[in-house]
Amino acid sequence: MTTLTDTALTALQLLTQLDPLLWAIVARSLWVSVLATAIACSLGVVLGAWLGVARFAGRDVLLTVLNTLLALPSVVVGLLVYLLLSRTGPLGALGWLFSLKAMVLAQAVLVLPVVTALTRQCVEDAECSHGEQLQSLGAKPWLRSVLLAWDERYTLLTVLIAAFGRAISEVGAVMVVGGNIEGFTRVMTTAIALETSKGDLPLALALGFVLMAVVLLLNVCISVLRRWRQRIDGSVVVAAQGGLV
Amino acid sequence: MSVVLQVKEASVLFGTHLALDAVSFQMHAGERVALVGANGSGKSTLLRVAHGLLKVSRGQVRQSPELHQAMVFQRPHMLRTSVLRFVMWGLWLQGVSWREAPVRAMQALARVGLQELAARSARNLSGGQQQRLALARAWALQPNLVLLDEPTSSLDPNAKREVEHLLSEWVAASGVSLLFSSHNLGQVKRLATRVIYLEGGRILADLPVAAFFNQPLDQSHPEAHLFLKGELG
């Protein structure tokens, strides 16, 4: 108990004293995950919205693969990106391995199925519920997918926040492709894993606090957003995490 | 009067369920046709076929080149936008420029008495106001045929009266054709010039409104007679 209390107190000191090592790691983590989420969302929302409306042969197979990718372990994503970026891999010439770019790519690949699948579900539900009303006004599938995604934008914002949460909290992929190099590719999750194995528990715990604070902030954002929408249009914004079929 | 819509031997299959079974009818300009029948009789399917939302498995649907349709649904979906923009989106989807749309949208809102609420969120409107807004959007499109799928079935009596009154005004002012489904036989009497009775996806009676309600149907159309008997008590 004493060890836990001492560790927590030292961690709080590191946080309040604005320890440069700790805050450099936090800033790097946020930068990598924000960029990865932005890339994954710009692709995933478009792809998911289109999948929500389009009907074509092989769609069911594609959706099954997409939903399976939701359970893709992050280390497997790390391994695949590693193979792509390694010197003998197809993207080896880029020289991205063990860099922040590789970490952004790995996290984007990890998060893309999440954004695509959740967006697809959200837009497909909207299409089933009122897609024909837009169709009756002359909206073709591609235009319906854009309009329905726009109409569901507050739910999709929740998807974005959920994707960011998944990106910032993963450890396997960034560890494999980033190499956890101090001052260069070390991020919160890889630092926690390393410092715990080294026995530097205060730094690991301080990073854990920050990570939890970021996740808490995300949940507060979702909650505020939901209440704001309820106040504006009196309808309930359904959390996008639920109901994946 | 010219034929604006012709449905010929149209059948619609949902899996193994035959929702429409070789249905044929035609509509002339200015006609107001009510589709009546029990739930699952094929009224909504026929409306969707007429509007082009559903493709027929067999048969044909022919529309005159001058036909310009708009459809009003039982529960209109309110886009997450303002009342004014709700109408503007409909106009834009039909090819009206975003610059021209506000004027036409405001005229349509004034027509249904919602101009004061133009800036309000469409989702904040009551059920009756939402249906009036859907009518405003349809009106803004300046159709010559309006299809309505049980437009008042989810509304309270006051809202029902308002919507019905607006429809009557619209018909009187522009001579627009109506094809609507309804369970409300009083409404059918007031709005329709002709009644089509559907059962099991088939048309079993197609009569002028006076004949449908005032003539004995037990010999000529026994199914429609039983339906009327059940509905009117």
Interface residues (C-beta under 8 A of the other chain):
Chain A: S129 H130 E132 Q133 L134 Q135 S136 L137 G138 A139 L143 L147 D151 E152 R153 Y154 I232 D233 G234 S235
Chain B: R48 H51 L53 A70 M71 F73 P76 H77 L79 R80 W89 G90 L93 Q94 G95 S121 A122 R123 N124 L141
